[in-house]
Amino acid sequence: MSAQIPRTPRVISPTPPPDTSSSGNGRDGYFAPITRSAASKQRDRVASPIDEEQDASGGETSDSSLERRARSRSRSPVLEGSKRRRMSGLAAITPKSGIPSAAAGRPLKKEKEAEAGTVANGKATANGHLSPSSAGSSYWRDFSRSPSPLGLIPIHRHWRSFIHRHEIPRKALHVSIGFFTTWLYVRGVQPTTITPWLLIFGIPIASTDVLRHHSPSFNRIYIRCLGALMRESEVSGYNGVIWYLLGAYLSLTFFPKDIGVMAILLLSWCDTAASTFGRLYGRFTPRLRRGKSLAGSMAAAIVGMGTAGLFWGWVVPTCGSSLQEGFLFTGRLSLPGPVREVLGWDGAKGFIEGGWALGVLGVWSGVVASASEVVDLWGWDDNLTIPVLSGLGLWGFLKVFGT
């Protein structure tokens, strides 16, 4: 068998200049001679590419002369170490979220601190996300409701408007307790009969809440079962039902019968009205404090006046005087004795009764309900502060002007 004749080897010119190697000119690797003036003009017109990648040891590329020549024409700074030069003016993209961030161009140390959510002095920085665990600025703030983010409770993601934004199931439960309290009063149930049941329900609920904070698996089951009645800030906090039961217990235990019932009614209906109208129209009215608007406070005041008129003006007279034992309001208001003496009024002056007395007490009830809804006592939950402060306001008013 005859040996095959090898192909004639191709003869190519010496290594072309870097600026012409990438142009692809010529045929079969052959490049025509180039004059000095043409080569100089081509180098000025086309800059050789730079290999931005560096070797594993972190050193520079081998062709440092080419890099220095191209760098002199670039406006972007040369980054040392393992960083790369940004090739465009677009905002960099954060690696975790994939969202352009203006803070991505800051130094590496600040980038890590921004991702961790802290700075050098230990204070939290705003990164566009809400964290219930870090929402509080003091010990008592941990017990209060923090801003409610979206995504901690699965059902809130599926029912954003019905559950997360408007809190319809939660408000329905809130309002129903007021009607249930009125029904118990009409049935003649005394506060001394109700308070033990509040403890019977409150202790297991509080114990369950403590248990779920020590067991993540149990907390997930708890959230899946009762997530529709929770705010997402309560995932890492305490359930508002605990403070609701505690506020009702204190009101019925330490206040007269009518004051205790009114305190629960104001909590049930005024707080719901303030939350509803505040979310709907709060952006059109002045802001009183964080999370509280004039629209919500006015709604609480109007509902408070209506609640006082409904209870003292219709429910109490309808049920008769047999259930008025232990009442502080007897349908009559008067100025204090020292004030009447200073004014020189005798015993027949300085009194109002009937509709006038009920109207004055109704207006004061609206003021008390609105003020107790707005005030913030060390970050305590308003399910506790509203009935206690409302009861104190009504009790003090009737102690001074009641007869």
Secondary structure as UniProt FT lines:
FT   HELIX           18..21
FT   TURN            22..23
FT   TURN            28..29
FT   HELIX           36..45
FT   TURN            56..57
FT   HELIX           64..71
FT   TURN            72..73
FT   TURN            81..82
FT   TURN            95..97
FT   HELIX           102..105
FT   HELIX           108..116
FT   TURN            120..121
FT   HELIX           132..134
FT   HELIX           140..143
FT   HELIX           154..158
FT   HELIX           160..165
FT   HELIX           168..186
FT   TURN            187..188
FT   HELIX           191..214
FT   HELIX           216..226
FT   HELIX           227..229
FT   HELIX           232..234
FT   HELIX           240..254
FT   HELIX           257..265
FT   HELIX           266..270
FT   HELIX           271..281
FT   HELIX           282..284
FT   STRAND          287..289
FT   TURN            290..291
FT   STRAND          292..293
FT   HELIX           294..310
FT   HELIX           311..315
FT   HELIX           316..319
FT   HELIX           321..323
FT   TURN            325..326
FT   STRAND          332..334
FT   HELIX           337..343
FT   TURN            347..348
FT   STRAND          351..353
FT   HELIX           355..374
FT   TURN            378..379
FT   HELIX           382..401
//
